[in-house]
Amino acid sequence: MTEYVGKPIPRYDGIGHVTGRTTFVDDIHLPGMLYIKVLLSPVHKGIIRHLDVSAAERMPGVAGVITAKDVPGKNAYGLIPDQPVFTPEHIRYKGERIAAVAAVDEDTAMEALEKIKLEIEEQTPVFDPFEAMQPDAPLVRPEGNVWVFNSGTTRKIRLGDVEEGFKQADYIIEGTYTNSTNDHAPMEPQVSVAYIDETDRLAIHTVSQDLYFHLGMLSAIFNLPMNKIRYIGGTVGGGFGAKNDIHCDHVAGLMALKIRKPVKYRLTRHEEMLYTTKRGPWTFEFKDGVKKDGRIVARKVRTIHDTGAYSGMGPYVVDKNAILVAGPFAIPNIWIDGICVYTNKPPASSMRGFGIINGTSAEQLQMNRIAEAIGMDPWEIRFINAWRDGDIGATQFTVVAAGLIEAMKRAAELAGVELPERLKAMSSRGR
């Protein structure tokens, strides 16, 4: 490894990128290929009372129209499979798919969408997770607006006795921190090309970041065994977590199965920004008990994650966040409650270290607040409380190979910060 570490190494795919020779999914053009556009819900919440696609089907240049009734298998997907490919009745967010049209070009497909007769009984949506948690809030989901973990409506992490820790503290320091919604904004939008190949298998060229994970979902949607689907990955033109979810493959695959012709489904930048999965918003409420010498003896955190209208990866990321949000610090008494809330927004999902970065940003801001409140240097508060080997973490595991102190020493060196000798003398190997 010594010939690679610390040295610039040319990317194996770099020449193709800079010369424009790299082929992406949107570069694929097949003879007779048709183009898909999708009818998206114009409202945030409602019930479909009437849907008539017959005029669109009769339009010249249109090869086929599909709705929920054209899904031969399970009309649901996701890590927790609760999001429909096409909603048959209940609309839970603006932009939810209702029907798709395949035509000779995108303009014809868009014109056909305008001929679809759609009647929706609009209902009152809820967008704020705190409002959604109220007993009288409009229901996003029939089972309720809060995901139920095996520990109940909160993901519980418990270590020691947090209330006893607060009694021992000299200071009680509280802080609330929020993370807003973020979009991945990859240069390549979501796109898929599907066709029936020469062996009569369904072939799909995908931008997926999770090929085998998504193949299982698609197999259930198409009601086909995996060996009847050629799921073809390639160069992804930017993902950052955006392509950990299916956005186009299921629609393109269903259309190819119905009309037996090659199709391409590509989202516009407008559709990409408004209706695809995002890094969902969070709220973190911290309460810390701190001694005069800077030791944190109790930490209580409530996290609220807005996962949108469907589960997506929400419950999973709340679980991950709850495990890690207390930070890499030796705190003897910890109480974490993680809450995953449904709202009438597009589903939240993964984005670059999702759940971890969110919690770390809040926890580090809280450390600065503690340092300011007790009049201590922000570096010192972190050194004092940093994990050492043998400490106990929030989920009652024994810390092995701790390295925060050494990492902070190196960070200070690179930043030109001269640490006092008492901090330089500290080690993660012991107190």
LINBEL-V946686 format. One record per backbone hydrogen bond with DSSP energy under -0.5 kcal/mol. CO is the residue of the C=O (numbers start at 1). NH is the residue of the N-H. E is the energy in kcal/mol with one decimal. If there is no record, write none. Layout:
{{CO,NH,E} {CO,NH,E}}
This chain:
{{1,4,-2.2} {1,5,-2.2} {4,7,-1.9} {11,14,-1.3} {13,17,-1.5} {14,18,-2.5} {15,19,-1.8} {16,20,-0.7} {16,21,-1.2} {16,22,-1.8} {17,20,-0.6} {22,24,-0.5} {23,235,-0.6} {24,27,-1.6} {25,28,-1.7} {30,33,-1.9} {34,264,-2.1} {35,103,-2.3} {36,266,-0.6} {37,101,-2.8} {38,40,-0.7} {39,98,-2.6} {39,99,-1.1} {41,95,-1.4} {45,123,-2.3} {46,91,-3.1} {47,49,-0.7} {47,121,-3.0} {50,119,-2.7} {52,117,-2.6} {53,57,-2.1} {54,58,-1.6} {55,59,-0.6} {56,59,-0.8} {59,62,-1.9} {61,104,-1.7} {64,102,-2.6} {66,100,-2.4} {67,70,-1.9} {68,71,-1.6} {70,72,-0.8} {73,75,-0.6} {74,76,-1.8} {77,82,-0.8} {77,83,-1.8} {79,81,-0.6} {80,82,-2.0} {82,84,-0.5} {83,77,-1.6} {89,48,-2.8} {89,91,-0.5} {90,92,-0.5} {91,46,-1.7} {93,96,-1.7} {96,41,-2.5} {97,87,-2.6} {99,39,-3.2} {100,66,-2.3} {101,37,-2.1} {102,63,-2.9} {102,64,-1.3} {103,35,-3.1} {105,109,-2.0} {106,110,-2.6} {107,111,-2.2} {108,112,-2.2} {109,113,-1.9} {110,114,-1.3} {112,115,-1.4} {113,116,-1.4} {116,118,-0.6} {117,52,-2.5} {119,49,-2.6} {119,50,-1.6} {120,122,-1.0} {121,47,-1.8} {123,125,-0.5} {126,344,-3.0} {127,129,-0.5} {128,132,-2.7} {129,133,-1.3} {131,134,-1.6} {134,137,-1.8} {141,144,-1.6} {145,342,-3.1} {147,149,-0.7} {149,152,-1.8} {152,149,-3.3} {154,156,-0.9} {155,338,-1.9} {157,336,-2.6} {159,334,-2.7} {161,165,-1.9} {162,166,-2.1} {163,167,-1.5} {164,168,-1.3} {165,169,-0.8} {166,169,-0.6} {171,173,-0.5} {171,290,-2.5} {173,288,-2.9} {175,286,-3.4} {177,284,-3.2} {179,282,-2.0} {182,279,-2.5} {187,189,-0.6} {190,267,-2.6} {192,265,-2.7} {193,205,-3.1} {194,263,-2.8} {195,197,-0.6} {195,203,-3.3} {197,200,-2.0} {201,197,-3.1} {201,203,-0.6} {202,230,-3.1} {203,195,-2.2} {204,206,-0.6} {204,232,-3.2} {205,193,-1.7} {210,214,-2.8} {211,215,-2.3} {212,216,-1.5} {213,217,-1.1} {214,218,-2.8} {215,219,-2.4} {216,220,-1.4} {217,221,-2.0} {218,222,-3.1} {219,223,-1.0} {219,224,-1.8} {220,74,-2.5} {221,73,-2.0} {225,228,-2.2} {226,229,-1.8} {228,202,-2.2} {229,231,-0.9} {230,204,-3.1} {230,232,-0.8} {231,233,-0.7} {232,206,-2.6} {235,237,-0.6} {236,238,-1.6} {237,188,-2.3} {239,242,-2.4} {240,352,-1.2} {241,244,-1.6} {242,245,-0.6} {243,209,-3.0} {243,210,-0.6} {248,252,-2.7} {249,253,-2.6} {250,254,-2.1} {251,255,-2.1} {252,256,-2.4} {253,257,-2.2} {254,258,-1.7} {255,259,-2.8} {256,260,-1.9} {262,34,-2.7} {263,194,-2.4} {264,36,-2.7} {265,192,-2.0} {268,272,-2.8} {269,273,-2.5} {270,274,-1.9} {271,275,-2.6} {272,276,-0.9} {278,280,-0.9} {278,349,-3.5} {279,182,-1.8} {281,306,-2.2} {282,179,-2.3} {283,304,-2.6} {284,177,-2.6} {284,286,-0.6} {285,302,-2.1} {286,175,-2.0} {287,300,-2.9} {288,173,-2.7} {288,290,-0.5} {289,297,-2.4} {289,298,-1.4} {290,170,-1.7} {290,171,-2.2} {291,294,-2.0} {295,291,-2.9} {295,297,-0.6} {298,289,-2.9} {299,335,-2.4} {300,287,-2.0} {301,337,-2.4} {302,285,-2.7} {303,339,-2.5} {304,283,-1.7} {305,307,-0.8} {305,341,-3.0} {307,310,-0.5} {307,348,-2.0} {308,343,-1.0} {311,314,-3.1} {312,80,-0.6} {313,317,-2.7} {314,318,-2.4} {315,319,-2.0} {316,320,-2.3} {317,321,-2.9} {318,322,-2.6} {319,323,-1.7} {320,324,-1.2} {321,325,-2.3} {324,327,-2.0} {327,329,-1.6} {328,387,-2.0} {329,331,-1.6} {330,332,-0.5} {333,299,-2.3} {334,159,-2.5} {335,301,-2.7} {336,157,-2.1} {337,303,-2.6} {338,155,-3.0} {339,305,-2.9} {339,341,-0.5} {340,147,-2.6} {341,307,-2.7} {341,308,-0.5} {343,345,-1.7} {345,309,-2.5} {347,278,-0.9} {348,313,-0.9} {349,280,-0.5} {353,356,-1.0} {353,357,-2.4} {355,359,-1.4} {356,360,-2.9} {357,361,-2.6} {358,362,-1.5} {359,363,-2.8} {360,364,-2.6} {361,365,-1.6} {362,366,-2.1} {363,367,-1.7} {364,368,-1.8} {365,369,-2.1} {366,370,-2.5} {367,371,-2.3} {368,372,-2.4} {369,373,-2.5} {370,374,-2.1} {371,375,-0.7} {371,376,-2.8} {372,375,-0.5} {377,381,-2.1} {378,382,-1.1} {379,383,-2.2} {380,384,-2.8} {381,385,-1.3} {382,386,-1.3} {385,330,-3.0} {388,391,-2.2} {391,393,-0.5} {391,399,-3.2} {393,396,-2.1} {397,393,-3.0} {397,399,-0.5} {399,390,-2.9} {403,407,-2.3} {404,408,-2.7} {405,409,-2.2} {406,410,-2.1} {407,411,-2.4} {408,412,-2.6} {409,413,-2.1} {410,414,-2.4} {411,415,-1.9} {412,416,-0.6} {412,417,-3.0} {413,416,-0.9} {416,418,-0.5} {417,419,-0.9} {420,423,-1.1} {420,424,-1.9} {421,425,-2.0} {423,426,-1.2} {427,430,-1.0} {428,389,-3.1} {430,427,-0.7}}
